[in-house]
Structure formats: C-alpha cells, structure tokens
Amino acid sequence: MLKKLIAAGVFCAVFMTQALMGVADAAPEMAPKESVVQEAAAPEAAAGSVMQSKGYTYVYRSASTKSSKVLPLGPGNLVRVKKDCGSWVKVDAAGKVGYVIESRLKAQKSPTPKSASSGTVFKAGKVVQAKKFTYVYKTASTSGKKLLPLGVGNKMDVKKDCGSWIRVKAAGKTGYVKEAYIKATASAAPPKSASSGSASSAKVPASSKTKAAISTSQVSKNVIRVKLTSHNGKKLKVMIAKGSEKVYYNLLPIAGYQSFPLNMGKGTYKVSVLENTSGSSYKYITTKSAKVSGSSNGAYLISTSEIKYSSSMAPIKKAASLTKGKTASQKVKAVYKWVVAKINYDRKKNPPAGYVPSITQTYSSKKGICYDFAALFAAMLRSQGVPTKLVKGYADKVSGYHAWNEVYVNGKWQTIDTSYDAQVGGSMYKKSGYHKTSES
C-alpha cells in the first residue's frame, strides 16, 4: 500500500502522510518495520552532505522508531545531513528536520567543486538552472537562512559570480546558490514561460517584416494585449519588465489579440515584442509602457497557454452548469468537489520537458498529474469569474516539485490542492505547508 501511495508521477509524488499516521510498522501492506542495526558498509554522513533514501522509510522526530513520524521517504528521496549521530542521522528533508536510520541512507555523489572543474564563469544577466535539488540561501553559506527551495531544472538569473557561490535572483528572491548545483542553460527566457490562450487559430498575414500592436485598454484589469498584424515566420516573444524583474511569454502566430498578465504589483511596466534573430538572440519589434496604479485580479481571469480555455470547451460548459446561480465561494466548492471526485491521479504519466497541460485532455481522460489538476481547476473557475492562480513550488506533504491553486474568495487568497485531496482527502482550504516559487 505504501509503495502504491508514494509511487506517484514524475511532476509530483504525493506522500500520504495523513493516511499513514498511527498505522503500525508491522502492518503487512506497509513498509518493513524499521531496524536500528547499522549495516557494515554504512556511508559516512558528513554534515552538509546530501544523501538519499535506499527504500521506503521515515524521518522521525527523535532518534527512535517509537517517536512520531515527521515525514515518509521513498527510494531516492534526498536529504541534507545536519549531524551524524551514530546509527542515526539528523537530516533536513523537504524543510523538515528529524532523524533517519543511517543504514536506510546511501551517499549521494557530491558535485565537483569549481576549483577541480572546468572553472565555468557565470556572467551577470545570464540564465542558469538547478542541476539537482538545493536552496537559495540568504548568505553564501549553507548555515545561512534558506530563502527558497529549488528543484531540478528551476531557472534563475545570475547577479554575480562569487567563486564557489553564485548570487542569483529566483522567483523574485535574491540570494546565493552553490556553483556546483547549477548549470548554464541555452534558454533566453526566465522560469515563467507561457503563451497566450487565445481560442483563435486563424493565421496572421505573411510578410517579410513582422509588425505588432500593443494595447493598454485593459491595464485597469492588470492585463496587456498584443496583436500581430504581419509575421515573417520567426519565433516571437513578449517581454514584460518592471524594474529589474522580467518575464517572457511566447507570442503565437495567430490573428487577434493575445492577453498577458501584469502581475508584479503597482508601477510602470515596459512591454516589448521580440523577434528571434539566431540561437537565443532576439531583437525588439515594438515597445510600449503601461502604468498599473490599482489592484485588480484581472490577470487571474484570462486564458493563457497553461490555463487555456474557451466557452465552447466541454470542461467550461461543465463548470457553467456546476456553478449556475451560485456565489463565488459556492462556485469554488462546487468545482472543487467535482474535480476531486472525478479526476484521478495518473501515477504512470511521465511528461516531457516543456510540458503544458490540456484541460480538454484531462477532462476527457479523467486523469492527470498535479499540473493537470491545477490547470483544469483554474480554467473552470476563471471561466466563471473567480480569480484563480496556478501556483508552483513545494509542499510539506509532497515529494518533488508540485502545482496547486490559490482562489480569491471572501476578500482574500486561499490555497487549494485538488491533486492531493483527490488521493488523500482533507479540508478544501489549506492553512499552511505550501511554499510557492512562481504563480501565473
């Protein structure tokens, strides 16, 4: 049973912590009973090193199998060693500190220090990505405060190369990451990358020169709109900048306006259309400024590539029937109950790099990973006038990178995790345990 519960999909694997609490280790369908007998070849657990679980086990509150279980671990789950306590190791796992039997762990090959490697220099302004799970620290030390967890492939902007540490900006937070845990990426775009969700598929008139118009007519709703009037066939992007923050979106070669969110708060935004020249290089086609002076949730009501919808889609028609005549909070509850009851977690799904959900596919197949759940839930509610965010990051009861939602009801944003609740159950609104790295 434990193996079935923990062996969830690639994008996120939900640990059924609530379901396991209070169940005896000797139960036949659970993981084997823990043993404190140390294996002869137990690895050295040096403070600060990264180790991984050999199989199914737990992080305990104290160095005893009789103490409470803080967190379950599956095969290959990584932990950071805080202290070697003999037959037990004190670790940090997914932000939780506790103890694991040393014989249940094995060494994780350490990355090669810069002094012994190629000596790559990460120039300021470049985009890099995490090679493995790590953290952004407040200072250039693992004893510094952890500002943000980073999953494999998470991207960040280089601010300064400080030798064995790199000063970076990730998800709006500036701090330090060990150089050995990052690598260069050929992508010119920061982590957030989404295209318009326009339902139109009509083509833009072909031309030797690309032309585009930027409309500020919906800035009061925190939305900017871009329309192509001619296109030369080259790849296009929309860059939205505010101060030092920049977000890139794909601009599709289709007729009509495509909408993009202005979700970095009040202030002046610079919106540009960029055309690919070669490799990862782009040139400006047109630029326009837009001033956001008020607060609006309009950015979380539009269709995007991650949350692409139109009124003709089956899941949107279903949302309309579920929410007819209801208040905002009642709409949220109705859609939540339907998604949790009807959509199953797809444990076999292994999405490729750059995967983007299709709400119609999730709706028709009645299964998906957490990313699919979050996109479907957001589309159904946005289409019915309820501001909804698709959020990514880490959760205390989930292994790996995760996706969930935030909905705006009763004057505040509240967290909902449909993929977790579809497997475990629980209260609809989550009070704590979620740590976001991005939102759209």
N, C-alpha and C positions, 0 to 999 in steps of 0.2 A: 504493500500500500504506500509506504514512504517513497519507494522508488517511483511509483506512478505519480505521486503528488509533486515530487521535486523535479522530475524529468520533464519540465515544461519547455516551451520553444526557445529559439535562439535569441530573439529580441529581448525577452524577459522570461524568467522562470520563477513563478510564484512559490514561495515556501509556505506551506500550510501550517504556520506556527500555531495558530489558534486551535486547529484540529488536533495537534499533537500534544498540547499541554495536558499533563495529568495522565497520559497513557503510559503504562508500564513498559520498560525496555524489553521485557520478556515476551510481549505480545508477538505472536508468530508472524504477522504481516508487517511489523515494524522493522527498523534497523536492528542488527545484532546488539546484544547487551554490551555496554562499554566495559573495557578491561583496562586497568592501570598498569598492566605488565608491559614494561618497556622493551621493544624489540632490540636485538643485539646491534643492528645497524641503524639505529635511530639517528636522524640527521642532527647536525649542530644547529641550534636555534639561536642565532645571534640577534641581539636587539637591533631593530631597524630593518632586518632582512624580511623578505617575502617568502612565505611557504604556502603550500596548497594541500587541501584535504585529499587523502588517498581514497576515501569512500564516504559513506554516509555516517555522520557523527553529529555532535552538538558543541556549541560554545556554552560552557557552564558559568554560573555566576561566581563560584569559587572552585578551588581545586579538589572537587569531589563529585562523583556521579550522583550523589544524593542531593546535591544542591539544585536550585532551579535552573531550567534550560533557558538561556538567553536567546539563542539563535541556532537553527539547524544548518548543517553544512552538507553540500552534495559533492560528489567527486570533482576535483579540480578547482573548487572554490578557493580563492586566495585570501590569505590573512597576513597581517603585518605583525611581526614579533615585537612585543614590548619587553618581555623578560623570560629567560629560560629558568624554570622552577624545578628542574629535575625530570620527573616522569610527567610533568605538566608544563604547558607553555602558556604564558599570559599573552593574549593577542588582541588586536583590533580588527574586527570583521564587520564590514558594512556600517562603520560608525559605532558598533557595539564593542565594549571591552569585556573580556571574560577569559576563561581558561579552556584549553583543549588538551586532551591526552596526547603526549608527544608522539607516541607510536602511530597515531592516526594521521600524522602530517609527514610530508616529504618536502625536500628542498626545492625551491623554485630557482632555476638558473638565473643568477644575477646578471644584469646588463653590464656590458664592458664600459668602464669609466672612460671619460673623454681622453685622458692622458694616454690610454692604451689603444684608442680607436683611431679613426681617420681624422679626428680633430675638426669635425664639421662646425662651421660657424653659422649660427642662425641670425641673419640680419634683421634689424628692426623693421617692422612693417610686413614681414613675411608671415604666411600662414603655416602652422605646423599642426601635427596631430599626435595624440597619445598612442604609444605602441602597446601599452598594457594598462591595467587599472592603476591609478595613482591619485594624487591630490594636488590642488593648487594651495600652497602654503602662504601665510601672511609674510613670513620672512624666509630667507634662504637656508632653512634648517628643518629637518623632519620633526624637531621638537616645537616648531612654531605652530600657530593656530591654523587649523585646516579650514580654508575658505570654501572649497568646492571639490567634490569628487569628480574624477574624470574616467570615463570608460574608454575601451579600445576604440580608436577612430575619432574620438571627440576632438574638435579643432579649436585652435586658439591663435590669437595674434601675438607675434613676438614684439616686446617692447625694448628688450636689451639682452644681449648675451653676456652672462656673468661668469663664464667658465663652466663649472660643473652644474650650475643652476642657470635657468633661463627665466627672465622676468617676462610674464605674459599677461594678456587680458583674455579671459574666457567667461562667456555669459555675463558680461558686464562687471566682472570682478577682476581686479589686478593683483597679482601675487607671483609666486615663484614655483617652478616645476623642475625636478631633476632633469638635467640634459639627457641622461641615459634612458629616460622614459618617453622621449618624444622623437619624432622623425619628421622630415620635410614632406610636404605634400605638393603635388603639381597643381592642385586646385587653386584658383584665384579667389574663390568665394569663401567667406566665413561659414561657421556651422549652420546658420539658418539659411536654408535654400529652398525656396518654394516658388512655384509659378502660379499664374492666375488660374482661377477656377471657372473661367467663362464657359458657358454651355455652348457657345457658338463654335462651329468648326469651319466656317467659311474662310477662304484664303484671302490674304492681302494681295493687292495688285503687285506683280513683279516689276522690278525696276533696277537700274544699275546703282541707284542710290537709296539707302534706307532713310525714311522720314517718319517721325513720330510726334504726337501731340500729348502734352501732359495737362490734365485738367485738375483744378483745385476746387471744383464745385462741391465736393463732399468732404472738404477738410474739417468742417464743423463736426463731422461724424468720425474723425480720425482716419479718413480713407483718402488715398490719392488714386487717380485713374490715369491710365496710359493707353493710347490708341495708335496703332501702326497705320500709316496712310500709304506706305510703299515699303517694299522689302527686297533686298538683293540676295537673300538666301543665307546670309551668315548668321551665326548664333548671336542672340541678343540677351542682355540682362538689364534689370532695373536696379540701380543702386540708391538706397535711401540712407542718408547720412545725417547725423545730429551730433555736433561737436566731434569728438574722436570716435564715436560709435558708427559703424557702417554695417548694413545688412544688404545682401544681394538676393535677387529673385530672378528666375528665368522668365523672359518675356516671350510668349508663344506667337508664332507667325499666323495669327488668326484675326479676322475682322472684328471690329467693335472694341469697346473699352474693356480693359482688364484692371481689376481692383487690387490694391495693395495696402496693408495696414501701416498707419503712423502710430506705433505703439511704444515709443520711447519717452513718453511724457510731454509736458508743455515745452514750447520753444520753437526755434526756426529749423526746419528740415531742408536739406538740399536733395532734390530728386533728379536723377540723371538716367538717361537711356544710353547703354554702352553697346558697342558692336565689336565682336571678336575680330582681331587682325591676324593673329597667329598664336598657336600654342595657348598660353594662359594670358595673353596680352589683349587689352581692349582699348578702344578709343571712344571719346564722348560723341554722341549724336546730338543730344539736346539736354539742357538742364533748366530746372525751374525751382524756385524757393517756395516753401509753404510754411505758414506760421500756425502752429496749434496753440490756441490760447485757453481752451476749455477742456474739461474732461468729458470724454464720450466713450462708450463701449462699441461704437460702430465698427471698429476694427475686428471685433469678435462676432460679427453678424454676417460677414461676407463669405463668399465661396472662394477657396484657394485650391492649390494643387493637392495639398494634404487633406483638405476638407472640401472636396469638390462636390457640389450638388446643384440640382435644378428642380423646379416644381414638377417636372414630368417623371422624375425617378421614382421607382417603387418604394424605397425606404422613406422618401419625403412624403409621398402620399400616405404611407402608414403613419408617419409622425402627425400629419394633419388630422387623421381620423382618431388617433390616440389622445390628442390634446384639444379637440374641438370644445369650445365653451369653458375652458379651464383657465385658472390664474397661472402666473409664471411658475410658482412653486409646485402647483399641481401638475403642470406640464412636465417639469423636471422629474417628478415622482413617476408619472405615467410612462415616460420614455425609459427611465432607469429600470423600472420593473420589467418592461418588455425586453430590453437588451440583455439583462441579467438572466432572464428566464429562457430566452430563445437562442442566444448566440453562445456557442461552445468554444472553449479554448482549444486551439489547434496545436497540439504538442509536437506534431511531425513537421510543421511548417519551418522552412529554412530560407528566409527571404534573402535575395541577393543584395549586394551593395547598391545604394541609391533607391531602395525600395520605397514606393509611395502607395498608400492604401487606396483601394477602390471600394467605396461604400456599397455599390451595387453588387459587387462580387461577395463581400462579407454578408450582405443581406440575403442573397440568394443561396449561398452555401451554408449559411447559419454557423460559420466558424471563422476563427481568425486569431491572431496574436494580439497583444495588448495595444499595439499601434493601430490595428484594425478596429478594435473595440472603441478606442478613444476618438478616431476619425468619424466612425459611424454615429456615435453618441453626440459629438459636436455638430455634425451636419444636421441631424434630426432636430436638435434644439435650436440651432441658428435659424433654420428654415421657419421655425415657429416664433421667432422674435426673442429668444432667450440668449443673451450674450454668453458664449461658451468658449473657453480656451482649450487647446490641445497642448498639454504640458509634458515635457520630457525631463528625466533625471533619475533619481534613485529613491527607493522606498525601503524602510527598515525591514519589512517582511517579504521583500522581493529580491531575488538574486539577479544581478546584472542591470543593464540599462532598461528603463521602464517608461511607459507612457500612460497618462491618465488625464483627467479633465478638471477644470475649475468652472463653475457656473455662477453667474451673477443673479442672486435672488435675495429678496428682503434687504436690499441695500448693501450687500457685501459678497465677496467672492468666497465660494465654498468648494472644498475638494471632494471629488467623487472618483472612485476607481472601479469601473464596471468589470474589467477583466479579472481582478482579484475577487470581487464579490460573486462573480459567476461561478467561481471554483470553491470559494470558502464560505461566502455569506458574510454578514455583518451589517453594521449601520450604514445607511446611504452616505451620509456626510462624515468625512474623516477629520478628526480634530488635530492629529499630529502624525509624525513618522514619514513625511514626504519632503524631499529635498530637490527642488527643481533647478535645472541648469538652463532650460530655454522654454519659451512659450510662444504660441502662434495662434 
